[in-house]
Amino acid sequence: MAKRCELCGKGPVVGRNISHAHNVTPRRFEPNLQRVRAMVNGGIRRLRVCTRCLRSGKVVKAA
């Protein structure tokens, strides 16, 4: 399953770890995804949504 927000499309970003000895290794920054029951087109669906979309109110959570 893709680590991507179903609303905004935010996904993993690549970067680098840098140790104290300046050894450089690749790493991934994963988005903080949450599974949420949300109202979509009048029905309830489970979505994988990033926390920024949850906080900004882009998601209407189902009761």
PQR file of N, CA, C, O and H, with PARSE charges and radii, in Angstrom:
ATOM      1  N   MET A   1       0.842  -1.180   0.000 -0.4000 1.5000
ATOM      2  CA  MET A   1       0.000   0.000   0.000 -0.0000 2.0000
ATOM      3  C   MET A   1       0.892   1.249   0.000  0.5500 1.7000
ATOM      4  O   MET A   1       1.863   1.332   0.752 -0.5500 1.4000
ATOM      5  N   ALA A   2       0.550   2.201  -0.842 -0.4000 1.5000
ATOM      6  CA  ALA A   2       1.367   3.395  -0.979 -0.0000 2.0000
ATOM      7  C   ALA A   2       1.242   4.282   0.259  0.5500 1.7000
ATOM      8  O   ALA A   2       0.156   4.433   0.819 -0.5500 1.4000
ATOM      9  H   ALA A   2      -0.239   2.134  -1.453  0.4000 1.0000
ATOM     10  N   LYS A   3       2.354   4.860   0.675 -0.4000 1.5000
ATOM     11  CA  LYS A   3       2.343   5.769   1.818 -0.0000 2.0000
ATOM     12  C   LYS A   3       2.077   7.170   1.309  0.5500 1.7000
ATOM     13  O   LYS A   3       2.975   8.011   1.256 -0.5500 1.4000
ATOM     14  H   LYS A   3       3.236   4.738   0.220  0.4000 1.0000
ATOM     15  N   ARG A   4       0.806   7.413   0.928 -0.4000 1.5000
ATOM     16  CA  ARG A   4       0.432   8.669   0.321 -0.0000 2.0000
ATOM     17  C   ARG A   4      -0.920   9.100   0.870  0.5500 1.7000
ATOM     18  O   ARG A   4      -1.828   8.283   1.025 -0.5500 1.4000
ATOM     19  H   ARG A   4       0.077   6.730   0.971  0.4000 1.0000
ATOM     20  N   CYS A   5      -1.046  10.386   1.161 -0.4000 1.5000
ATOM     21  CA  CYS A   5      -2.317  10.933   1.641 -0.0000 2.0000
ATOM     22  C   CYS A   5      -3.318  10.908   0.495  0.5500 1.7000
ATOM     23  O   CYS A   5      -3.001  11.321  -0.620 -0.5500 1.4000
ATOM     24  H   CYS A   5      -0.308  11.050   1.034  0.4000 1.0000
ATOM     25  N   GLU A   6      -4.542  10.419   0.773 -0.4000 1.5000
ATOM     26  CA  GLU A   6      -5.544  10.302  -0.273 -0.0000 2.0000
ATOM     27  C   GLU A   6      -6.206  11.632  -0.611  0.5500 1.7000
ATOM     28  O   GLU A   6      -6.929  11.720  -1.603 -0.5500 1.4000
ATOM     29  H   GLU A   6      -4.800  10.084   1.680  0.4000 1.0000
ATOM     30  N   LEU A   7      -5.974  12.668   0.192 -0.4000 1.5000
ATOM     31  CA  LEU A   7      -6.548  13.978  -0.108 -0.0000 2.0000
ATOM     32  C   LEU A   7      -5.554  14.898  -0.793  0.5500 1.7000
ATOM     33  O   LEU A   7      -5.827  15.397  -1.885 -0.5500 1.4000
ATOM     34  H   LEU A   7      -5.387  12.597   0.998  0.4000 1.0000
ATOM     35  N   CYS A   8      -4.409  15.132  -0.175 -0.4000 1.5000
ATOM     36  CA  CYS A   8      -3.466  16.110  -0.719 -0.0000 2.0000
ATOM     37  C   CYS A   8      -2.355  15.475  -1.539  0.5500 1.7000
ATOM     38  O   CYS A   8      -1.654  16.179  -2.265 -0.5500 1.4000
ATOM     39  H   CYS A   8      -4.186  14.727   0.711  0.4000 1.0000
ATOM     40  N   GLY A   9      -2.175  14.144  -1.439 -0.4000 1.5000
ATOM     41  CA  GLY A   9      -1.142  13.477  -2.227 -0.0000 2.0000
ATOM     42  C   GLY A   9       0.240  13.510  -1.619  0.5500 1.7000
ATOM     43  O   GLY A   9       1.212  13.124  -2.267 -0.5500 1.4000
ATOM     44  H   GLY A   9      -2.744  13.573  -0.849  0.4000 1.0000
ATOM     45  N   LYS A  10       0.343  13.969  -0.374 -0.4000 1.5000
ATOM     46  CA  LYS A  10       1.654  14.013   0.274 -0.0000 2.0000
ATOM     47  C   LYS A  10       2.209  12.602   0.412  0.5500 1.7000
ATOM     48  O   LYS A  10       1.494  11.688   0.823 -0.5500 1.4000
ATOM     49  H   LYS A  10      -0.448  14.282   0.152  0.4000 1.0000
ATOM     50  N   GLY A  11       3.490  12.423   0.066 -0.4000 1.5000
ATOM     51  CA  GLY A  11       4.118  11.113   0.127 -0.0000 2.0000
ATOM     52  C   GLY A  11       5.496  11.188   0.759  0.5500 1.7000
ATOM     53  O   GLY A  11       5.874  12.228   1.300 -0.5500 1.4000
ATOM     54  H   GLY A  11       4.070  13.166  -0.269  0.4000 1.0000
ATOM     55  N   PRO A  12       6.254  10.096   0.697 -0.5600 1.5000
ATOM     56  CA  PRO A  12       7.588  10.078   1.285  0.2800 2.0000
ATOM     57  C   PRO A  12       8.537  11.021   0.550  0.5500 1.7000
ATOM     58  O   PRO A  12       8.414  11.239  -0.655 -0.5500 1.4000
ATOM     59  N   VAL A  13       9.483  11.572   1.302 -0.4000 1.5000
ATOM     60  CA  VAL A  13      10.506  12.452   0.758 -0.0000 2.0000
ATOM     61  C   VAL A  13      11.849  11.856   1.155  0.5500 1.7000
ATOM     62  O   VAL A  13      11.997  11.343   2.265 -0.5500 1.4000
ATOM     63  H   VAL A  13       9.583  11.394   2.281  0.4000 1.0000
ATOM     64  N   VAL A  14      12.836  11.919   0.250 -0.4000 1.5000
ATOM     65  CA  VAL A  14      14.143  11.348   0.570 -0.0000 2.0000
ATOM     66  C   VAL A  14      15.072  12.421   1.093  0.5500 1.7000
ATOM     67  O   VAL A  14      14.989  13.586   0.704 -0.5500 1.4000
ATOM     68  H   VAL A  14      12.715  12.335  -0.651  0.4000 1.0000
ATOM     69  N   GLY A  15      15.961  12.004   1.986 -0.4000 1.5000
ATOM     70  CA  GLY A  15      16.951  12.901   2.556 -0.0000 2.0000
ATOM     71  C   GLY A  15      18.159  12.087   2.959  0.5500 1.7000
ATOM     72  O   GLY A  15      18.354  10.971   2.476 -0.5500 1.4000
ATOM     73  H   GLY A  15      16.028  11.058   2.302  0.4000 1.0000
ATOM     74  N   ARG A  16      18.964  12.635   3.836 -0.4000 1.5000
ATOM     75  CA  ARG A  16      20.165  11.947   4.256 -0.0000 2.0000
ATOM     76  C   ARG A  16      20.358  12.051   5.753  0.5500 1.7000
ATOM     77  O   ARG A  16      20.098  13.096   6.348 -0.5500 1.4000
ATOM     78  H   ARG A  16      18.806  13.541   4.228  0.4000 1.0000
ATOM     79  N   ASN A  17      20.822  10.950   6.375 -0.4000 1.5000
ATOM     80  CA  ASN A  17      21.324  10.987   7.737 -0.0000 2.0000
ATOM     81  C   ASN A  17      22.775  11.412   7.679  0.5500 1.7000
ATOM     82  O   ASN A  17      23.521  10.961   6.810 -0.5500 1.4000
ATOM     83  H   ASN A  17      21.033  10.100   5.891  0.4000 1.0000
ATOM     84  N   ILE A  18      23.180  12.269   8.588 -0.4000 1.5000
ATOM     85  CA  ILE A  18      24.587  12.657   8.675 -0.0000 2.0000
ATOM     86  C   ILE A  18      25.034  12.440  10.110  0.5500 1.7000
ATOM     87  O   ILE A  18      24.529  13.081  11.032 -0.5500 1.4000
ATOM     88  H   ILE A  18      22.574  12.636   9.294  0.4000 1.0000
ATOM     89  N   SER A  19      25.990  11.524  10.295 -0.4000 1.5000
ATOM     90  CA  SER A  19      26.471  11.198  11.636 -0.0000 2.0000
ATOM     91  C   SER A  19      27.468  12.248  12.108  0.5500 1.7000
ATOM     92  O   SER A  19      27.846  13.155  11.368 -0.5500 1.4000
ATOM     93  H   SER A  19      26.400  11.003   9.546  0.4000 1.0000
ATOM     94  N   HIS A  20      27.882  12.096  13.363 -0.4000 1.5000
ATOM     95  CA  HIS A  20      28.876  13.011  13.934 -0.0000 2.0000
ATOM     96  C   HIS A  20      30.196  12.906  13.171  0.5500 1.7000
ATOM     97  O   HIS A  20      30.923  13.891  13.048 -0.5500 1.4000
ATOM     98  H   HIS A  20      27.575  11.359  13.964  0.4000 1.0000
ATOM     99  N   ALA A  21      30.502  11.725  12.667 -0.4000 1.5000
ATOM    100  CA  ALA A  21      31.716  11.519  11.872 -0.0000 2.0000
ATOM    101  C   ALA A  21      31.499  11.886  10.407  0.5500 1.7000
ATOM    102  O   ALA A  21      32.368  11.650   9.568 -0.5500 1.4000
ATOM    103  H   ALA A  21      29.911  10.925  12.768  0.4000 1.0000
ATOM    104  N   HIS A  22      30.347  12.461  10.104 -0.4000 1.5000
ATOM    105  CA  HIS A  22      29.963  12.919   8.765 -0.0000 2.0000
ATOM    106  C   HIS A  22      29.832  11.773   7.779  0.5500 1.7000
ATOM    107  O   HIS A  22      30.097  11.945   6.589 -0.5500 1.4000
ATOM    108  H   HIS A  22      29.640  12.654  10.785  0.4000 1.0000
ATOM    109  N   ASN A  23      29.422  10.591   8.268 -0.4000 1.5000
ATOM    110  CA  ASN A  23      29.040   9.502   7.379 -0.0000 2.0000
ATOM    111  C   ASN A  23      27.631   9.801   6.864  0.5500 1.7000
ATOM    112  O   ASN A  23      26.724  10.065   7.653 -0.5500 1.4000
ATOM    113  H   ASN A  23      29.207  10.452   9.235  0.4000 1.0000
ATOM    114  N   VAL A  24      27.452   9.760   5.568 -0.4000 1.5000
ATOM    115  CA  VAL A  24      26.181  10.139   4.960 -0.0000 2.0000
ATOM    116  C   VAL A  24      25.489   8.890   4.430  0.5500 1.7000
ATOM    117  O   VAL A  24      26.058   8.158   3.621 -0.5500 1.4000
ATOM    118  H   VAL A  24      28.188   9.545   4.927  0.4000 1.0000
ATOM    119  N   THR A  25      24.249   8.643   4.890 -0.4000 1.5000
ATOM    120  CA  THR A  25      23.464   7.510   4.421 -0.0000 2.0000
ATOM    121  C   THR A  25      22.078   8.005   4.034  0.5500 1.7000
ATOM    122  O   THR A  25      21.585   8.971   4.616 -0.5500 1.4000
ATOM    123  H   THR A  25      23.787   9.238   5.547  0.4000 1.0000
ATOM    124  N   PRO A  26      21.443   7.361   3.065 -0.5600 1.5000
ATOM    125  CA  PRO A  26      20.107   7.808   2.660  0.2800 2.0000
ATOM    126  C   PRO A  26      19.044   7.418   3.679  0.5500 1.7000
ATOM    127  O   PRO A  26      19.201   6.448   4.421 -0.5500 1.4000
ATOM    128  N   ARG A  27      17.961   8.188   3.702 -0.4000 1.5000
ATOM    129  CA  ARG A  27      16.820   7.892   4.574 -0.0000 2.0000
ATOM    130  C   ARG A  27      15.557   8.415   3.929  0.5500 1.7000
ATOM    131  O   ARG A  27      15.612   9.161   2.951 -0.5500 1.4000
ATOM    132  H   ARG A  27      17.833   8.976   3.099  0.4000 1.0000
ATOM    133  N   ARG A  28      14.414   8.022   4.479 -0.4000 1.5000
ATOM    134  CA  ARG A  28      13.113   8.486   3.979 -0.0000 2.0000
ATOM    135  C   ARG A  28      12.355   9.180   5.095  0.5500 1.7000
ATOM    136  O   ARG A  28      12.334   8.705   6.231 -0.5500 1.4000
ATOM    137  H   ARG A  28      14.369   7.416   5.273  0.4000 1.0000
ATOM    138  N   PHE A  29      11.736  10.301   4.770 -0.4000 1.5000
ATOM    139  CA  PHE A  29      10.823  10.977   5.683 -0.0000 2.0000
ATOM    140  C   PHE A  29       9.421  10.545   5.294  0.5500 1.7000
ATOM    141  O   PHE A  29       8.943  10.889   4.212 -0.5500 1.4000
ATOM    142  H   PHE A  29      11.753  10.686   3.847  0.4000 1.0000
ATOM    143  N   GLU A  30       8.753   9.791   6.168 -0.4000 1.5000
ATOM    144  CA  GLU A  30       7.410   9.282   5.880 -0.0000 2.0000
ATOM    145  C   GLU A  30       6.365  10.279   6.380  0.5500 1.7000
ATOM    146  O   GLU A  30       6.546  10.869   7.446 -0.5500 1.4000
ATOM    147  H   GLU A  30       9.141   9.512   7.046  0.4000 1.0000
ATOM    148  N   PRO A  31       5.271  10.480   5.631 -0.5600 1.5000
ATOM    149  CA  PRO A  31       4.197  11.333   6.131  0.2800 2.0000
ATOM    150  C   PRO A  31       3.456  10.642   7.276  0.5500 1.7000
ATOM    151  O   PRO A  31       3.387   9.414   7.329 -0.5500 1.4000
ATOM    152  N   ASN A  32       2.909  11.436   8.186 -0.4000 1.5000
ATOM    153  CA  ASN A  32       2.178  10.904   9.335 -0.0000 2.0000
ATOM    154  C   ASN A  32       0.747  10.619   8.894  0.5500 1.7000
ATOM    155  O   ASN A  32      -0.116  11.494   8.959 -0.5500 1.4000
ATOM    156  H   ASN A  32       2.966  12.434   8.143  0.4000 1.0000
ATOM    157  N   LEU A  33       0.501   9.380   8.440 -0.4000 1.5000
ATOM    158  CA  LEU A  33      -0.815   9.004   7.926 -0.0000 2.0000
ATOM    159  C   LEU A  33      -1.644   8.329   9.005  0.5500 1.7000
ATOM    160  O   LEU A  33      -1.134   7.542   9.803 -0.5500 1.4000
ATOM    161  H   LEU A  33       1.202   8.670   8.388  0.4000 1.0000
ATOM    162  N   GLN A  34      -2.936   8.651   9.015 -0.4000 1.5000
ATOM    163  CA  GLN A  34      -3.876   8.054   9.956 -0.0000 2.0000
ATOM    164  C   GLN A  34      -5.046   7.486   9.157  0.5500 1.7000
ATOM    165  O   GLN A  34      -5.481   8.079   8.170 -0.5500 1.4000
ATOM    166  H   GLN A  34      -3.351   9.290   8.367  0.4000 1.0000
ATOM    167  N   ARG A  35      -5.550   6.331   9.593 -0.4000 1.5000
ATOM    168  CA  ARG A  35      -6.762   5.770   8.974 -0.0000 2.0000
ATOM    169  C   ARG A  35      -7.969   6.395   9.659  0.5500 1.7000
ATOM    170  O   ARG A  35      -8.117   6.313  10.878 -0.5500 1.4000
ATOM    171  H   ARG A  35      -5.197   5.849  10.395  0.4000 1.0000
ATOM    172  N   VAL A  36      -8.837   7.026   8.855 -0.4000 1.5000
ATOM    173  CA  VAL A  36      -9.951   7.794   9.397 -0.0000 2.0000
ATOM    174  C   VAL A  36     -11.230   7.398   8.665  0.5500 1.7000
ATOM    175  O   VAL A  36     -11.232   7.248   7.443 -0.5500 1.4000
ATOM    176  H   VAL A  36      -8.717   7.093   7.865  0.4000 1.0000
ATOM    177  N   ARG A  37     -12.325   7.228   9.423 -0.4000 1.5000
ATOM    178  CA  ARG A  37     -13.645   7.075   8.805 -0.0000 2.0000
ATOM    179  C   ARG A  37     -14.145   8.472   8.466  0.5500 1.7000
ATOM    180  O   ARG A  37     -14.352   9.294   9.358 -0.5500 1.4000
ATOM    181  H   ARG A  37     -12.324   7.349  10.416  0.4000 1.0000
ATOM    182  N   ALA A  38     -14.338   8.740   7.183 -0.4000 1.5000
ATOM    183  CA  ALA A  38     -14.694  10.087   6.756 -0.0000 2.0000
ATOM    184  C   ALA A  38     -15.913  10.050   5.847  0.5500 1.7000
ATOM    185  O   ALA A  38     -16.197   9.043   5.198 -0.5500 1.4000
ATOM    186  H   ALA A  38     -14.170   8.072   6.458  0.4000 1.0000
ATOM    187  N   MET A  39     -16.626  11.170   5.814 -0.4000 1.5000
ATOM    188  CA  MET A  39     -17.766  11.325   4.919 -0.0000 2.0000
ATOM    189  C   MET A  39     -17.248  11.734   3.540  0.5500 1.7000
ATOM    190  O   MET A  39     -16.589  12.764   3.398 -0.5500 1.4000
ATOM    191  H   MET A  39     -16.395  11.988   6.341  0.4000 1.0000
ATOM    192  N   VAL A  40     -17.554  10.910   2.518 -0.4000 1.5000
ATOM    193  CA  VAL A  40     -17.142  11.211   1.149 -0.0000 2.0000
ATOM    194  C   VAL A  40     -18.359  11.015   0.247  0.5500 1.7000
ATOM    195  O   VAL A  40     -18.891   9.910   0.139 -0.5500 1.4000
ATOM    196  H   VAL A  40     -18.089  10.073   2.633  0.4000 1.0000
ATOM    197  N   ASN A  41     -18.789  12.088  -0.392 -0.4000 1.5000
ATOM    198  CA  ASN A  41     -19.962  12.062  -1.291 -0.0000 2.0000
ATOM    199  C   ASN A  41     -21.194  11.462  -0.618  0.5500 1.7000
ATOM    200  O   ASN A  41     -21.909  10.673  -1.235 -0.5500 1.4000
ATOM    201  H   ASN A  41     -18.357  12.986  -0.305  0.4000 1.0000
ATOM    202  N   GLY A  42     -21.446  11.817   0.612 -0.4000 1.5000
ATOM    203  CA  GLY A  42     -22.620  11.355   1.337 -0.0000 2.0000
ATOM    204  C   GLY A  42     -22.491   9.972   1.938  0.5500 1.7000
ATOM    205  O   GLY A  42     -23.405   9.524   2.631 -0.5500 1.4000
ATOM    206  H   GLY A  42     -20.865  12.457   1.114  0.4000 1.0000
ATOM    207  N   GLY A  43     -21.387   9.278   1.699 -0.4000 1.5000
ATOM    208  CA  GLY A  43     -21.172   7.948   2.267 -0.0000 2.0000
ATOM    209  C   GLY A  43     -19.955   7.945   3.170  0.5500 1.7000
ATOM    210  O   GLY A  43     -19.184   8.904   3.198 -0.5500 1.4000
ATOM    211  H   GLY A  43     -20.645   9.642   1.137  0.4000 1.0000
ATOM    212  N   ILE A  44     -19.794   6.868   3.901 -0.4000 1.5000
ATOM    213  CA  ILE A  44     -18.665   6.759   4.831 -0.0000 2.0000
ATOM    214  C   ILE A  44     -17.603   5.860   4.202  0.5500 1.7000
ATOM    215  O   ILE A  44     -17.899   4.744   3.776 -0.5500 1.4000
ATOM    216  H   ILE A  44     -20.421   6.089   3.878  0.4000 1.0000
ATOM    217  N   ARG A  45     -16.373   6.352   4.147 -0.4000 1.5000
ATOM    218  CA  ARG A  45     -15.237   5.581   3.632 -0.0000 2.0000
ATOM    219  C   ARG A  45     -14.079   5.667   4.598  0.5500 1.7000
ATOM    220  O   ARG A  45     -13.965   6.631   5.354 -0.5500 1.4000
ATOM    221  H   ARG A  45     -16.134   7.259   4.493  0.4000 1.0000
ATOM    222  N   ARG A  46     -13.212   4.658   4.578 -0.4000 1.5000
ATOM    223  CA  ARG A  46     -11.966   4.713   5.333 -0.0000 2.0000
ATOM    224  C   ARG A  46     -10.892   5.302   4.431  0.5500 1.7000
ATOM    225  O   ARG A  46     -10.654   4.809   3.329 -0.5500 1.4000
ATOM    226  H   ARG A  46     -13.305   3.874   3.963  0.4000 1.0000
ATOM    227  N   LEU A  47     -10.250   6.359   4.907 -0.4000 1.5000
ATOM    228  CA  LEU A  47      -9.213   7.028   4.140 -0.0000 2.0000
ATOM    229  C   LEU A  47      -7.909   7.024   4.920  0.5500 1.7000
ATOM    230  O   LEU A  47      -7.910   7.018   6.151 -0.5500 1.4000
ATOM    231  H   LEU A  47     -10.444   6.760   5.802  0.4000 1.0000
ATOM    232  N   ARG A  48      -6.801   7.027   4.198 -0.4000 1.5000
ATOM    233  CA  ARG A  48      -5.493   7.246   4.826 -0.0000 2.0000
ATOM    234  C   ARG A  48      -5.135   8.701   4.577  0.5500 1.7000
ATOM    235  O   ARG A  48      -4.847   9.098   3.447 -0.5500 1.4000
ATOM    236  H   ARG A  48      -6.800   7.031   3.198  0.4000 1.0000
ATOM    237  N   VAL A  49      -5.154   9.489   5.642 -0.4000 1.5000
ATOM    238  CA  VAL A  49      -5.041  10.940   5.528 -0.0000 2.0000
ATOM    239  C   VAL A  49      -3.888  11.414   6.401  0.5500 1.7000
ATOM    240  O   VAL A  49      -3.678  10.892   7.496 -0.5500 1.4000
ATOM    241  H   VAL A  49      -5.387   9.167   6.559  0.4000 1.0000
ATOM    242  N   CYS A  50      -3.131  12.414   5.912 -0.4000 1.5000
ATOM    243  CA  CYS A  50      -2.051  12.971   6.719 -0.0000 2.0000
ATOM    244  C   CYS A  50      -2.637  13.862   7.816  0.5500 1.7000
ATOM    245  O   CYS A  50      -3.760  14.353   7.697 -0.5500 1.4000
ATOM    246  H   CYS A  50      -3.302  12.838   5.023  0.4000 1.0000
ATOM    247  N   THR A  51      -1.877  14.059   8.862 -0.4000 1.5000
ATOM    248  CA  THR A  51      -2.378  14.815  10.008 -0.0000 2.0000
ATOM    249  C   THR A  51      -2.567  16.292   9.683  0.5500 1.7000
ATOM    250  O   THR A  51      -3.356  16.963  10.348 -0.5500 1.4000
ATOM    251  H   THR A  51      -0.965  13.661   8.958  0.4000 1.0000
ATOM    252  N   ARG A  52      -1.877  16.808   8.697 -0.4000 1.5000
ATOM    253  CA  ARG A  52      -2.089  18.205   8.318 -0.0000 2.0000
ATOM    254  C   ARG A  52      -3.484  18.397   7.731  0.5500 1.7000
ATOM    255  O   ARG A  52      -4.131  19.410   8.000 -0.5500 1.4000
ATOM    256  H   ARG A  52      -1.236  16.263   8.157  0.4000 1.0000
ATOM    257  N   CYS A  53      -3.959  17.433   6.929 -0.4000 1.5000
ATOM    258  CA  CYS A  53      -5.323  17.516   6.386 -0.0000 2.0000
ATOM    259  C   CYS A  53      -6.351  17.381   7.505  0.5500 1.7000
ATOM    260  O   CYS A  53      -7.393  18.036   7.469 -0.5500 1.4000
ATOM    261  H   CYS A  53      -3.434  16.611   6.711  0.4000 1.0000
ATOM    262  N   LEU A  54      -6.069  16.541   8.495 -0.4000 1.5000
ATOM    263  CA  LEU A  54      -6.982  16.399   9.638 -0.0000 2.0000
ATOM    264  C   LEU A  54      -7.076  17.691  10.425  0.5500 1.7000
ATOM    265  O   LEU A  54      -8.172  18.126  10.779 -0.5500 1.4000
ATOM    266  H   LEU A  54      -5.223  16.010   8.524  0.4000 1.0000
ATOM    267  N   ARG A  55      -5.933  18.311  10.704 -0.4000 1.5000
ATOM    268  CA  ARG A  55      -5.919  19.531  11.514 -0.0000 2.0000
ATOM    269  C   ARG A  55      -6.547  20.705  10.786  0.5500 1.7000
ATOM    270  O   ARG A  55      -7.204  21.541  11.406 -0.5500 1.4000
ATOM    271  H   ARG A  55      -5.042  17.958  10.418  0.4000 1.0000
ATOM    272  N   SER A  56      -6.351  20.775   9.468 -0.4000 1.5000
ATOM    273  CA  SER A  56      -6.833  21.945   8.723 -0.0000 2.0000
ATOM    274  C   SER A  56      -8.316  21.850   8.399  0.5500 1.7000
ATOM    275  O   SER A  56      -8.895  22.807   7.884 -0.5500 1.4000
ATOM    276  H   SER A  56      -5.817  20.095   8.965  0.4000 1.0000
ATOM    277  N   GLY A  57      -8.953  20.697   8.695 -0.4000 1.5000
ATOM    278  CA  GLY A  57     -10.388  20.581   8.487 -0.0000 2.0000
ATOM    279  C   GLY A  57     -10.781  20.141   7.087  0.5500 1.7000
ATOM    280  O   GLY A  57     -11.939  20.304   6.702 -0.5500 1.4000
ATOM    281  H   GLY A  57      -8.483  19.920   9.113  0.4000 1.0000
ATOM    282  N   LYS A  58      -9.846  19.584   6.310 -0.4000 1.5000
ATOM    283  CA  LYS A  58     -10.173  19.106   4.976 -0.0000 2.0000
ATOM    284  C   LYS A  58     -10.987  17.805   5.037  0.5500 1.7000
ATOM    285  O   LYS A  58     -11.599  17.404   4.047 -0.5500 1.4000
ATOM    286  H   LYS A  58      -8.906  19.452   6.623  0.4000 1.0000
ATOM    287  N   VAL A  59     -10.989  17.150   6.209 -0.4000 1.5000
ATOM    288  CA  VAL A  59     -11.673  15.872   6.380 -0.0000 2.0000
ATOM    289  C   VAL A  59     -12.869  16.087   7.297  0.5500 1.7000
ATOM    290  O   VAL A  59     -12.746  16.694   8.361 -0.5500 1.4000
ATOM    291  H   VAL A  59     -10.492  17.476   7.013  0.4000 1.0000
ATOM    292  N   VAL A  60     -14.039  15.579   6.874 -0.4000 1.5000
ATOM    293  CA  VAL A  60     -15.209  15.579   7.743 -0.0000 2.0000
ATOM    294  C   VAL A  60     -15.311  14.173   8.315  0.5500 1.7000
ATOM    295  O   VAL A  60     -15.676  13.233   7.609 -0.5500 1.4000
ATOM    296  H   VAL A  60     -14.139  15.086   6.010  0.4000 1.0000
ATOM    297  N   LYS A  61     -14.987  14.034   9.600 -0.4000 1.5000
ATOM    298  CA  LYS A  61     -14.981  12.707  10.222 -0.0000 2.0000
ATOM    299  C   LYS A  61     -16.407  12.211  10.430  0.5500 1.7000
ATOM    300  O   LYS A  61     -17.301  12.971  10.802 -0.5500 1.4000
ATOM    301  H   LYS A  61     -14.691  14.797  10.174  0.4000 1.0000
ATOM    302  N   ALA A  62     -16.596  10.915  10.181 -0.4000 1.5000
ATOM    303  CA  ALA A  62     -17.903  10.300  10.381 -0.0000 2.0000
ATOM    304  C   ALA A  62     -18.076   9.960  11.862  0.5500 1.7000
ATOM    305  O   ALA A  62     -17.116   9.604  12.546 -0.5500 1.4000
ATOM    306  H   ALA A  62     -15.870  10.298   9.880  0.4000 1.0000
ATOM    307  N   ALA A  63     -19.299  10.074  12.336 -0.4000 1.5000
ATOM    308  CA  ALA A  63     -19.559   9.823  13.755 -0.0000 2.0000
ATOM    309  C   ALA A  63     -19.617   8.343  14.059  0.5500 1.7000
ATOM    310  O   ALA A  63     -19.828   7.956  15.208 -0.5500 1.4000
ATOM    311  H   ALA A  63     -20.078  10.363  11.781  0.4000 1.0000
TER
END
